[in-house]
């Protein structure tokens, strides 16, 4: 991207289209090229020697770097206001790569309890096998000061949370991490950089499932981490060593998707607000979890740290646990325009039951602590006409 004429920071919509791309001169492709190669040539054995000694840099092998991946990384870094970024084969690869780049046997991590089920299982089941202790704190961070020890190295949070849509106060969390010398990480998937920029609020690393809002079309599995160059360097190395690197074809789809990130999220947020208001008034709905509703416990916090309220929500139908689950299953089986599918953030509107998908293999106590009821329905709002979405919800609830 050529140096901008104005000295002010370019807007997100502009960065999403132009950041990381060089398109000057005659006959230069406007579209992004896919470097479909596993390896790259050396100029000479001297170059090979210098590269092995870390005295120069160049593309060697796509698992460690590739021009198409670099374009995606520069675009994500620009959108998050980061020095650097690394793209990965999945969001889980970004999360595990970031954690394992900083943690060793004997270390401890403090994590908010209300997080994506896959992340929770990584912390609950996998890290302890490596001798890494995990302490869980509530989203409001109550009692977190008592959890810190000399072995604590990382604070890991997610906001808004999956699927209960609770918020973590990012400024408060970042200040706590800095006070105790911890590296702060946040999963920013639900908000995306279009709505929330944690690095500007003091966080060290931002993580994404790029399969969701960043790509936005339900056609790629991808992940990313963004932060300072000093922190991204070991994350990149860990991801490459563990084999979680992104494929150039996936990077191309991620780049293409990011170009429309802002306009997609704007429309999705508009649709979500209308859907949330409809559900909140429906006689069969017991509760709607959406931070844009004034009834939401984190509404004020959402107004402070998010540009808009997002396009994710969850709700429960009336009745006891089993009755609510039965009603939720009937609802999900009756939708016609909404798709019954896992994942989120795409152009299509989706519904899913977390107890069978994202939060499977969790006890009732763990589900309750995560804010998940047996009959919780998670909803990802897409780009359809909002009136059509509401009509579909109305007939499914009937």
N, C-alpha and C positions, 0 to 999 in steps of 0.2 A: 504494500500500500504506500503510495506517495505521501510525503509529509503534508499534513493538512495545512490549508492556507491560514486558518485561524489558530490561535494558540490554545483556545479552550478545548477541553476534552470532547471528542466526538460523541454523539448520542448512540445509545445502544443499537438502534435500528441500523445506523450507518456502520457501526463496528461489526455487527453480525454479517453484513454483506461484504465489507471490504477488508477487515482485519486479517492479516496473515497472507494476503494475496498480492502478487505483483503483476499488474496488467497495464504496462506501458509499452509504447513502441508500436510498430506496424506488424500486423499479422499475429499478434499475441492472442491466444485463446481467452475468451471471456470466462468460460467455464473452467472448473478445476480439473487438472489432469490426475489420473490415477497411476501411480508408479507401481505397476503390477510386476514386481520383482522381489525375489527373496534375498538377493545379495547385490553388491555393488563392487566395481573394479577399483583396484589400487593404482595410483600413478606409477609407483615403483616400490621396491623392497624398502627403500629408505622411508617412504611414506608409511608403509606397513609398520616399520620399527617405531616411528614417532607416534603413531596411533596406539600401539601397544604400551608405550610409555606414558600415554596421556598428555603428550606435548603438542598435539594438534587434534583437530576434530574433523570428521567426515562420516558420511553414511557408509556402513560396512555390511550390515545385515538387518533386514526389516524388523526382526524381533527387538532390536535396539534403537531403531530409528528409520524413518522413511519420509521423503518429501511431502507426501499426502498427509501423513500423520502430523508432520510439523505444521502444516496449514491449519489443521483442526485445533492443534494445541495453542497456536498463536491467537486464534479466534476466541477460544474459551478463556484464555488469559486476559485478553482485552475486555471481554464482557464481564469478568469477575474483578477486574482491576488488579490483576496479579502480575508478578514479575514473570512467572513461568507456569506451564501446565504440562501434564502428561496424560495421554489418552490410553485407555486400557480395553481389554476384550469384553469387559462387563463392569457394571457398577460394583459388584461384589469383588472383582479383581482390584478396583481402585481402593475400596475400603480395606481389604486385607493387605494390599501392598503398602498402603499408608501406615497402617498399624504395625505391621511387621518390620517396616523400615526403622521404626523408633523403639520398639519394645524388645526386651531380652528376658530370658529366664530370671525370675526374681523381681521383675518389674510389676507395677500395678497400673491399671487404667480405671478411671471413673467414667461411667457411661450413664446417660439417662435411660431409664427403663422403657419408656415408650418410644420404641424405634421399630423400623422394618424387621419383620420376623427373621429374615435371613441374616441380618446384622446381629440380632439378638442371639441367634443360635451360634454364630461365629464366636461371639464373646462368651456365651455360656458353655459351649461344648468344645471348641477348638483351642482357644488361647490357653485355657488351663492345662491342656496336654503339653504345652510348651513351657509350663512353669510360670505363666503370666496370670496374675490374679486380677479379677474384675469385681468392682464394687458398683452396684446400681443405685442411682439416685432418681428421685421423682423429677418431672419436668420443671417444677418450680424451684428446684435445687435446694429444697429444704434439708438442712442437716449436712450439707456437703462439706463444710469446714471440718467436721469430725471424721471425715473419710480419708483425709489426706495423710500420707505418711512419707518418709524419706524415699520410699521406693516408687511413689506415684510419679508417672511420667507423662500421661496423656489424659486429656478431658475430651470425651467423645459425646456429641449431641446430635439430635435431628430435630428440625423445626421447619414447617409444621410437621407433626408426628404422623406416622402411618399406623393405623388408619383413623385414629381418634381426633386428629386435627388440633391437638394441644400445641401451645407455643412455648419455646424456651426463650427467655430474655437474653439475647445474644450479647448485649453490652455487659450485663451482669456476669454472664458466664465467662466472657473474655477477660474481664477484670479479675475474676477469681483465678483463672489460669495464669495470668501474668503475675499475680501476687505470689503464687506458689511455684513459679517457674515451670509450668506445665505447657506442653504443646496442645493447643486447642484445635479440634477438628469438628466440622459440621457437615452433615449430609443435607445438601441444599436442593435435593431432587424435587420435592413437592413445590417449592417456590420458583426455582430457576433464577438465574441472574436477571431476568426481566422484572422480577418482583422484589428481590432481596439480595443484598451484597454483603455477606458476612465479613469479608476482609476489611471493609471500610468501618465495621463496627468493632474491630479488634481481633478477629479470629486469625489463626495461623494458616490453616488448610481448609479448603472447601472441596467437598466430594460430590460426585454426581453419578447417577445412573443415566448415561446419555441416551439410553433406550427410550426415555420418557420425553420430557418437554424439549430437551435440546434437539433431538432428531425429529420427534413429533409426528411420525407417520407409521409407527408400529411395524417397521420393516428392518430394524437393525438392533443388535445387542451391543452395547457400548458403555464405557465408563470414563471418568475423568477425575483428576485431582489438580487443584490450582493453589498457588501460594508463592512464597519467596523462592528464588532460584536455589538457595541453600537447602530448603526443605524438599523441593521437588527432585533434586538430584538423587538422593538416596531412595526416594519413592520410585523413580524411573528405574534405577538399578535393581531394586527388589522385584518390581513387576517383570522386568526382563528375565531375571534369574529364575523366577517361578513360572515363567511361560505365559503370563497373562497379558501379553502385548496385543494391540489392536491390528486387524488386517486392513490393508489399504482400501479395499472395497467398502468396508464398514466406515472407514474414515471419510470417504467420499460422501456416503449417505448422511453421515453426521454433519458434515460441512453444508451440504445442500439443505438439510433440515434447519440448521441454525439461521440461515438467511431469512427465514420467515418467523423466527422465534417471537419477536415482539408483537407482530400483528396477530399471530395465532393466540398467544396468551391473553392479549387484550380482549379478543372476542370470547375466548373460553371463560374469562372472568365475568364478563357481562352475562353470558348464559348461566353461569353457576349461581350468580346472585338471584336471578329470576327463579331458577329451579329450587334453590334453598328456601326462598320465601314461599313458594308453592307448597313444598313439603312441610314447612313449619306450621302451615295453617290446615294441613289435611287431618281429618278426624281420626284416621287410622295410624298416624305417625306419633310415636311417643316422644322422640327427641331427634333433633337434627344437629349434627356437629359440623359447623361451618363458621370460621372466624369472622366472616362478614356480617353475621347476625348479631344484633346487640345483646341477645341472650347468651352468646358464647362467653365463657369465663375469661377468655384472652382477647376479647374484642379490642380493648384499649391498647394492649400491647401490639396487636396486629396493625393497628393504625399507626403506631410509632415506628415499627421496624420493617413493614412491608409497604410496597407501593400500591398494591391492590391485594385482595384477599385470596386469590388463587382459584383454581378450578376443581379442587378435590373436596369431597365432603363424605360424610357417613351418616346413617340414620338407623334408628330402631323402630320397629312396629310395636304397637301396644300388646300387652299380655305378659305372662310370666316367661321365664327363659325358654322353655320348650315350645310354648305357644308362639312366642316371638320368632323362634327359629323356623317353625313350620310356616308361619306367615311370610317370613323373608324368603324361604325357598319357593313358595307359591309365587311371590312377586317376581323373583328372578327368572322363574320358568315362564312367566307370562309376558315379559317385556318383548316388544317387537322391533322397535327402532334401536334401543339400547342393545348392545351386545353383551352376552354373558362370557366374559373373558378376563384373564388376569392382566397385569401391567396397567399402565395409565399414561396420560399425557399426550395421547395421539389425537388425530382429528376426529376419531370416532368416539362416541360416548359409550362408556362401559359400566357394568355393574358386576360385583363379585362378592362372595362371602369369605371374609378373611380367615375364618376358622378352617376352611378347606384349602386355602391357598397360601397367602403370605405368612399367616400365623399358625400353620399346621404344626403338629408335634409340640404343642405347648400345653401345659397343665391348665386347669381351670383357674388356679391362683395366678399363674403367669398371664393368662388372658385378661383376667380382671385387672391386674396391675398395669397391663398395657392399654387399658381402656377399651378392650374388645369384649362385647357380649356375644352369646351364642348366635343371636339373630342380627348382629351388626351387618349392614349392607354398605360396602364402600362404593362410591360413585366417582367416576372420572368423566367430567363434562367435556364434550368435544365442540365441533364447529357447526353442528346442525342448527337449523332454525329453532330458537328456544321454544316457540309455540308448539312445534312438533314434538320436542322432547317432553314438554309438560303434558301434552295429550297422551303420549305413550305411558308416562308415569300414572296419569289418571286412570287409564284403562287397566293397567297392571294392578293397581291398588284396589280397583273395584272388584 
